[in-house]
Amino acid sequence: MKTSTVLALALSLGTVDAEAQTGSQTGSLSREDIRAVSPALEHYATDKLANDLWKRSGLSPRDRSIITVAAVVTRNQGILLPEQLALALDNGVKPAEISEIITHLAFYAGWGNAMSATAIAKDVFEARGIGADQLPKASVDRLPLDEKVEADRATRVEQGTGPASPGLVRDTAEVLFRDLWLRPDLAPRDRSLVTVSALIAAGQVEQIPYHLNRAMDSGLTRSEASEVISHLAYYAGWPNAFSAAPIARAVFEKRSGN
């Protein structure tokens, strides 16, 4: 994508009041561009996404932006990312939080996807006048670690994964749960929301129960979790949403004692 296109899009999204919380949902393409290929697709982008999905009460616009950015980065959908980053900023996601989301997704969606997102975010940040003073430092004071919760997690991983890959077990503890997950510029609920969204977007259903439970322990409600799946059907595809739904149901039932 040309830098000029990214800059123009980021600037325009910051000044169009009618789209302040929903965006055009057409990425870097104009509605006319889409109609030239698929009038029906343009209709769905406007009527079903911008004018319906993004206005539903089940999630705040800020939450919808967080899960959409997570899905778009995970699936390396660069054509959508400039608009979604600009929209996230308009919906109250701080530059520091976007920085942390991209960093977090390097570990949950792959290094290359995070690097691709970084190249696009750089232009969006420049267009908004966002500088290094608004971004988290590499070294920060970490959040406190719940030693018991971490010990339980580490034991389960050691039993299940240790025989196959001791190095993976070690790095999971040292790099992820004793470092990345404790960075303070992304709240624990939001960090879990990003992770769950990435797992659904990537079709990694086996990893969902632990992270969905963690998200709900951090304040994500059952109704919000349900709406996350509905929202991601549009950005990750119906098959991935349907694959996630029974996994989420099992988590809900276990938590409620059913």
MIRO-337702 format. One record per atom (N, C-alpha, C): x, y, z. Coordinates in steps of 0.05 Angstrom, whole numbers, padded with zeros to 5 digits, always signed. Layout:
N
XYZ
...
END
This chain:
258
+00017-00024+00000
+00000+00000+00000
+00018+00025+00000
+00011+00045-00016
+00027+00069-00018
+00023+00085+00008
+00046+00097+00017
+00045+00113+00041
+00025+00136+00039
+00023+00149+00016
+00004+00171+00012
-00024+00162+00017
-00031+00138+00009
-00058+00127+00013
-00064+00124+00043
-00044+00113+00057
-00047+00108+00086
-00051+00135+00100
-00034+00154+00093
-00036+00180+00106
-00062+00194+00101
-00071+00194+00076
-00096+00207+00070
-00119+00194+00084
-00119+00167+00086
-00140+00153+00099
-00140+00159+00129
-00117+00159+00141
-00115+00164+00170
-00125+00192+00177
-00117+00211+00160
-00126+00239+00165
-00155+00242+00161
-00166+00230+00139
-00194+00234+00133
-00212+00221+00154
-00203+00198+00165
-00220+00185+00185
-00220+00201+00211
-00201+00217+00215
-00201+00233+00240
-00218+00258+00238
-00230+00263+00214
-00245+00288+00211
-00273+00283+00201
-00281+00258+00196
-00308+00253+00187
-00325+00244+00210
-00342+00263+00220
-00357+00258+00245
-00376+00235+00241
-00388+00232+00218
-00408+00211+00214
-00397+00183+00217
-00371+00181+00213
-00358+00155+00215
-00340+00153+00239
-00343+00171+00258
-00324+00173+00280
-00321+00147+00296
-00343+00132+00299
-00341+00108+00315
-00344+00082+00299
-00351+00084+00274
-00356+00060+00258
-00338+00057+00234
-00327+00079+00224
-00311+00077+00200
-00327+00070+00175
-00314+00070+00152
-00328+00063+00127
-00330+00032+00124
-00311+00018+00138
-00309-00011+00135
-00303-00020+00107
-00289-00003+00092
-00280-00010+00065
-00250-00010+00063
-00236-00007+00085
-00207-00006+00084
-00197+00017+00068
-00176+00012+00051
-00165+00034+00036
-00178+00037+00009
-00201+00023+00004
-00216+00026-00020
-00240+00044-00015
-00246+00060-00036
-00270+00077-00034
-00295+00060-00039
-00318+00070-00031
-00342+00056-00036
-00346+00052-00067
-00337+00072-00082
-00340+00070-00111
-00322+00048-00122
-00298+00045-00110
-00281+00023-00119
-00294-00004-00114
-00307-00007-00092
-00319-00033-00085
-00344-00037-00103
-00359-00017-00107
-00383-00020-00124
-00376-00028-00153
-00352-00019-00162
-00343-00026-00189
-00338-00056-00192
-00335-00070-00170
-00330-00099-00170
-00354-00114-00159
-00364-00104-00136
-00386-00118-00123
-00404-00099-00108
-00425-00090-00121
-00444-00072-00107
-00455-00085-00081
-00459-00112-00081
-00469-00125-00058
-00449-00123-00034
-00423-00125-00040
-00403-00123-00019
-00403-00095-00007
-00406-00075-00023
-00407-00048-00013
-00432-00044+00004
-00454-00056-00004
-00479-00055+00011
-00475-00067+00039
-00463-00091+00040
-00458-00104+00066
-00439-00088+00084
-00418-00076+00071
-00399-00060+00087
-00413-00037+00100
-00432-00025+00086
-00446-00001+00097
-00469-00010+00115
-00487-00027+00106
-00512-00033+00121
-00507-00052+00143
-00490-00073+00139
-00487-00093+00160
-00464-00088+00179
-00443-00075+00169
-00420-00070+00187
-00422-00042+00199
-00419-00021+00182
-00418+00006+00193
-00444+00014+00207
-00466+00007+00195
-00492+00017+00206
-00506-00003+00224
-00495-00026+00229
-00508-00046+00246
-00488-00057+00266
-00470-00074+00257
-00451-00088+00275
-00437-00069+00294
-00426-00048+00283
-00410-00029+00300
-00427-00012+00318
-00453-00012+00315
-00471+00003+00332
-00486-00013+00352
-00481-00040+00352
-00494-00057+00372
-00484-00051+00400
-00501-00055+00419
-00495-00047+00447
-00479-00069+00462
-00475-00092+00450
-00462-00113+00465
-00433-00108+00472
-00420-00091+00457
-00392-00084+00463
-00389-00054+00458
-00371-00041+00473
-00366-00013+00468
-00351-00010+00441
-00353+00014+00428
-00337+00018+00404
-00307+00013+00408
-00298+00020+00432
-00269+00015+00438
-00263-00014+00438
-00280-00031+00450
-00275-00060+00450
-00276-00071+00421
-00296-00061+00406
-00298-00070+00378
-00273-00063+00362
-00262-00040+00367
-00237-00033+00354
-00214-00051+00362
-00212-00057+00388
-00190-00074+00397
-00191-00102+00384
-00215-00114+00384
-00217-00141+00373
-00214-00141+00343
-00223-00119+00330
-00219-00118+00300
-00190-00114+00293
-00176-00096+00306
-00148-00093+00301
-00133-00119+00306
-00140-00133+00327
-00127-00158+00333
-00131-00179+00311
-00156-00180+00301
-00162-00199+00279
-00149-00192+00253
-00149-00166+00247
-00137-00157+00222
-00107-00161+00222
-00094-00155+00244
-00065-00160+00246
-00059-00190+00244
-00075-00206+00259
-00070-00235+00259
-00073-00247+00231
-00091-00237+00215
-00096-00247+00189
-00080-00232+00167
-00063-00213+00176
-00046-00198+00158
-00062-00185+00136
-00083-00172+00143
-00101-00158+00124
-00094-00129+00122
-00072-00123+00109
-00061-00096+00108
-00080-00076+00095
-00097-00085+00078
-00116-00067+00064
-00136-00055+00084
-00142-00069+00105
-00161-00060+00125
-00148-00045+00148
-00122-00050+00153
-00110-00041+00178
-00108-00011+00181
-00101+00005+00160
-00099+00034+00165
-00125+00046+00175
-00148+00038+00163
-00173+00048+00172
-00179+00039+00201
-00174+00014+00207
-00180+00003+00233
-00162+00015+00255
-00138+00022+00249
-00121+00035+00268
-00131+00064+00273
-00137+00078+00252
-00148+00105+00255
-00174+00104+00271
-00191+00085+00264
-00217+00083+00278
-00212+00076+00308
-00193+00059+00314
-00187+00052+00342
-00179+00077+00357
-00162+00094+00345
-00154+00119+00358
-00179+00137+00363
-00197+00138+00343
-00221+00154+00346
-00239+00143+00368
-00238+00117+00372
-00255+00103+00392
-00242+00102+00420
-00220+00115+00424
-00208+00117+00450
-00186+00098+00457
-00177+00082+00437
-00154+00065+00442
-00129+00083+00441
-00113+00083+00461
-00090+00100+00463
-00068+00090+00445
-00051+00109+00435
-00028+00100+00419
-00011+00079+00434
-00007+00083+00460
+00008+00064+00476
-00005+00036+00475
-00031+00035+00475
-00046+00010+00475
-00043-00003+00447
-00044+00012+00426
-00040+00001+00399
-00012-00010+00397
+00007+00004+00407
+00035-00005+00407
+00037-00032+00421
+00024-00034+00444
+00025-00059+00460
+00010-00082+00446
-00012-00075+00433
-00028-00096+00418
-00010-00108+00396
+00004-00091+00381
+00021-00102+00360
+00043-00118+00371
+00056-00109+00393
+00077-00124+00406
+00067-00151+00415
+00044-00151+00429
+00032-00175+00439
+00026-00195+00417
+00016-00185+00394
+00009-00203+00372
+00033-00215+00358
+00057-00203+00362
+00081-00216+00351
+00084-00244+00362
+00074-00249+00387
+00077-00275+00399
+00053-00292+00395
+00030-00281+00388
+00005-00297+00385
-00004-00298+00356
+00007-00282+00339
-00001-00283+00310
+00023-00286+00292
+00047-00284+00304
+00071-00287+00288
+00086-00261+00284
+00112-00264+00283
+00130-00240+00281
+00125-00225+00255
+00123-00239+00233
+00119-00225+00208
+00094-00208+00207
+00072-00219+00218
+00047-00203+00219
+00050-00178+00235
+00065-00180+00258
+00069-00156+00274
+00086-00136+00260
+00106-00145+00245
+00123-00127+00230
+00108-00113+00208
+00090-00128+00194
+00074-00116+00174
+00056-00094+00186
+00044-00100+00209
+00027-00081+00223
+00043-00056+00232
+00068-00061+00240
+00084-00038+00249
+00089-00019+00226
+00094-00029+00202
+00099-00011+00179
+00075+00007+00174
+00051-00004+00176
+00027+00011+00171
+00021+00030+00194
+00024+00020+00219
+00019+00037+00242
+00038+00061+00243
+00062+00058+00234
+00081+00080+00233
+00070+00104+00218
+00058+00098+00194
+00047+00120+00178
+00022+00132+00191
+00005+00115+00203
-00018+00126+00216
-00010+00143+00240
+00009+00134+00255
+00019+00150+00278
+00030+00177+00268
+00046+00176+00247
+00057+00201+00237
+00035+00220+00228
+00015+00210+00215
-00007+00226+00206
-00022+00239+00229
-00023+00226+00252
-00036+00237+00276
-00018+00253+00294
+00008+00255+00286
+00027+00269+00303
+00034+00254+00329
+00032+00228+00328
+00038+00211+00351
+00068+00206+00352
+00081+00214+00373
+00110+00210+00375
+00118+00190+00396
+00144+00187+00399
+00155+00167+00417
+00147+00172+00446
+00142+00198+00453
+00134+00204+00480
+00107+00193+00488
+00091+00184+00468
+00065+00172+00474
+00065+00142+00473
+00088+00130+00470
+00091+00101+00467
+00105+00089+00491
+00099+00064+00497
+00113+00050+00520
+00142+00046+00514
+00158+00048+00535
+00186+00042+00533
+00191+00012+00531
+00214+00004+00522
+00220-00024+00522
+00221-00036+00550
+00233-00021+00568
+00235-00030+00596
+00216-00013+00613
+00198-00027+00626
+00177-00014+00642
+00175-00030+00669
+00162-00017+00689
+00156-00032+00713
+00133-00050+00708
+00137-00076+00713
+00117-00096+00707
+00095-00096+00728
+00071-00105+00720
+00050-00110+00739
+00057-00132+00758
+00045-00133+00781
+00052-00156+00800
+00042-00182+00788
+00058-00203+00794
+00052-00230+00784
+00037-00245+00806
+00015-00258+00798
+00002-00276+00817
+00017-00303+00816
+00033-00307+00835
+00051-00330+00835
+00036-00357+00835
+00014-00359+00849
-00001-00383+00850
-00013-00390+00823
-00026-00370+00811
-00038-00374+00785
-00017-00382+00764
+00006-00368+00765
+00028-00375+00746
+00039-00402+00752
+00041-00410+00777
+00052-00437+00783
+00033-00458+00773
+00007-00454+00775
-00013-00473+00765
-00011-00475+00734
-00009-00452+00721
-00006-00452+00692
+00019-00466+00683
+00041-00460+00696
+00067-00472+00689
+00067-00502+00693
+00053-00512+00714
+00052-00541+00719
+00037-00555+00696
+00014-00543+00688
-00001-00555+00666
+00014-00556+00640
+00028-00534+00634
+00044-00533+00610
+00067-00552+00611
+00080-00554+00633
+00103-00572+00636
+00094-00601+00632
+00071-00608+00643
+00061-00635+00640
+00053-00641+00611
+00040-00622+00598
+00030-00627+00571
+00050-00623+00549
+00068-00603+00552
+00086-00595+00531
+00115-00601+00536
+00122-00602+00562
+00150-00606+00569
+00164-00629+00556
+00152-00653+00554
+00165-00675+00541
+00171-00670+00511
+00155-00653+00499
+00159-00648+00470
+00178-00625+00465
+00176-00604+00482
+00193-00581+00476
+00199-00565+00502
+00220-00573+00516
+00227-00559+00541
+00232-00529+00536
+00244-00523+00513
+00250-00495+00506
+00225-00478+00504
+00204-00490+00492
+00178-00476+00490
+00166-00470+00517
+00168-00490+00535
+00158-00487+00562
+00173-00464+00576
+00199-00464+00573
+00216-00444+00586
+00209-00416+00576
+00208-00412+00550
+00203-00386+00538
+00174-00377+00544
+00155-00396+00545
+00128-00389+00551
+00126-00376+00579
+00141-00387+00598
+00141-00375+00624
+00157-00349+00626
+00182-00350+00615
+00199-00327+00619
+00193-00303+00601
+00186-00309+00576
+00182-00287+00557
+00153-00277+00558
+00134-00296+00559
+00106-00288+00558
+00095-00281+00585
+00092-00301+00603
+00076-00297+00627
+00091-00283+00649
+00117-00282+00649
+00132-00267+00669
+00143-00241+00657
+00136-00235+00633
+00146-00210+00620
+00123-00197+00604
+00118-00207+00580
+00099-00194+00562
+00072-00189+00575
+00061-00209+00589
+00034-00206+00601
+00033-00187+00624
+00056-00179+00634
+00057-00161+00657
+00064-00132+00649
+00066-00127+00623
+00070-00099+00614
+00045-00083+00620
+00048-00059+00632
+00025-00045+00643
+00009-00028+00624
+00019-00023+00600
+00005-00004+00582
-00018-00017+00567
-00024-00042+00572
-00048-00055+00562
-00060-00070+00585
-00085-00062+00593
-00097-00074+00617
-00101-00104+00613
-00100-00119+00635
-00102-00148+00633
-00127-00157+00617
-00150-00144+00622
-00174-00152+00607
-00170-00147+00577
-00158-00125+00570
-00154-00119+00541
-00133-00137+00529
-00113-00144+00544
-00092-00162+00533
-00105-00190+00528
-00122-00198+00546
-00136-00224+00541
-00155-00222+00518
-00168-00199+00516
-00187-00194+00493
-00172-00196+00467
-00149-00184+00465
-00132-00186+00441
-00125-00215+00435
-00117-00230+00456
-00108-00257+00453
-00131-00275+00443
-00154-00273+00456
-00177-00289+00448
-00185-00283+00419
-00185-00257+00412
-00192-00249+00385
-00172-00261+00365
-00147-00260+00371
-00126-00271+00354
-00130-00301+00350
-00136-00315+00372
-00140-00344+00370
-00164-00351+00353
-00186-00336+00356
-00210-00341+00339
-00203-00335+00310
-00190-00313+00305
-00183-00305+00278
-00165-00325+00264
-00148-00338+00280
-00129-00358+00269
-00140-00386+00269
-00164-00390+00280
-00176-00416+00282
-00162-00435+00302
-00149-00423+00322
-00134-00439+00342
-00152-00444+00366
-00172-00461+00362
-00192-00465+00382
-00182-00479+00407
-00161-00496+00405
-00152-00510+00429
-00141-00491+00450
-00132-00468+00442
-00121-00449+00461
-00141-00430+00473
-00166-00431+00463
-00186-00412+00472
-00194-00415+00501
-00199-00440+00511
-00210-00442+00539
-00193-00427+00560
-00167-00432+00560
-00150-00419+00580
-00152-00389+00578
-00150-00378+00553
-00149-00349+00550
-00177-00336+00553
-00198-00350+00547
-00225-00340+00552
-00230-00339+00582
-00223-00360+00596
-00225-00359+00625
-00209-00336+00637
-00185-00333+00627
-00168-00311+00638
-00181-00284+00632
-00193-00281+00608
-00206-00256+00601
-00230-00251+00620
-00245-00271+00626
-00269-00268+00643
-00260-00264+00672
-00238-00276+00680
-00227-00271+00707
-00219-00241+00710
-00212-00229+00687
-00203-00201+00687
-00225-00182+00681
-00250-00192+00679
-00273-00173+00677
-00290-00175+00652
-00282-00191+00632
-00298-00194+00609
-00323-00210+00616
-00347-00200+00610
-00371-00214+00617
-00379-00235+00596
-00397-00252+00604
-00406-00273+00586
-00419-00261+00561
-00436-00240+00565
-00449-00228+00542
-00429-00214+00524
-00408-00202+00535
-00388-00190+00519
-00372-00211+00503
-00366-00233+00516
-00351-00254+00503
-00367-00265+00480
-00393-00268+00484
-00411-00278+00462
-00411-00258+00439
-00411-00232+00445
-00411-00212+00423
-00385-00211+00409
-00363-00217+00423
-00337-00219+00409
-00338-00239+00386
-00350-00262+00391
-00352-00283+00371
-00369-00273+00348
-00392-00260+00354
-00409-00250+00333
-00395-00229+00316
-00380-00212+00329
-00365-00191+00314
-00344-00203+00296
-00330-00223+00307
-00308-00234+00291
-00317-00251+00268
-00342-00259+00268
-00352-00274+00244
-00348-00258+00219
-00351-00231+00221
-00348-00214+00198
-00318-00210+00190
-00300-00211+00209
-00272-00204+00204
-00254-00229+00202
-00263-00251+00213
-00248-00276+00211
-00262-00298+00196
-00287-00293+00189
-00303-00312+00174
-00321-00328+00192
-00344-00336+00181
-00364-00351+00196
-00353-00378+00206
-00337-00393+00190
-00327-00419+00200
-00311-00416+00225
-00294-00396+00227
-00278-00392+00251
-00296-00385+00275
-00316-00368+00270
-00335-00361+00292
-00350-00386+00301
-00359-00402+00283
-00374-00426+00290
-00356-00447+00304
-00331-00448+00297
-00313-00466+00311
-00308-00456+00339
-00308-00430+00344
-00303-00419+00370
-00327-00421+00388
-00351-00421+00377
-00376-00419+00393
-00379-00443+00413
-00376-00468+00404
-00379-00490+00424
-00357-00490+00445
-00334-00480+00438
-00312-00478+00458
-00320-00458+00479
-00330-00435+00470
-00339-00414+00489
-00362-00424+00506
-00381-00439+00494
-00403-00450+00509
-00394-00468+00531
-00375-00485+00526
-00364-00503+00547
-00351-00487+00569
-00338-00465+00563
-00326-00448+00584
-00348-00435+00600
-00368-00425+00587
-00390-00412+00602
-00404-00432+00621
-00409-00456+00611
-00423-00475+00627
-00407-00484+00651
-00381-00488+00647
-00364-00496+00669
-00362-00475+00690
-00361-00449+00681
-00359-00427+00700
-00385-00424+00716
-00408-00430+00703
-00433-00427+00717
-00441-00452+00733
-00425-00473+00730
-00430-00498+00745
-00450-00516+00731
-00457-00511+00706
-00476-00528+00691
-00461-00551+00678
END
